[in-house]
Amino acid sequence: MKTQGAALKAQAEQAQLAEKVRELEEQLAAIARWETVVQHYKLRALVPDVFVYEYVAPTWDSEPSHFACANCFQLCALHPAQTASTHALPQWILPRTVSE
């Protein structure tokens, strides 16, 4: 009985470790995908003290030029900055970033 209990305990520990490995592999894959996205953006100042990431399209890409919220970008989230052109100068609307 002792041996059977030890074997069951070892099997449970192995299952937990396998799950942890799967989670870490998913995290690494997400980081690799984000690094691919990041390569196509550069930091730019729209006006003094207002920064966005500008999409720099490769020659083969048909994605339209756009800006991404700098705060969101630092959190590995891609949210386009929108313009509200109700005035002579465009007003940029950036997503609200909530930090907890």
Secondary structure as UniProt FT lines:
FT   HELIX           2..38
FT   TURN            39..40
FT   STRAND          41..47
FT   TURN            48..49
FT   STRAND          50..55
FT   TURN            59..60
FT   STRAND          67..69
FT   HELIX           70..74
FT   TURN            75..76
FT   STRAND          82..84
FT   STRAND          91..93
//
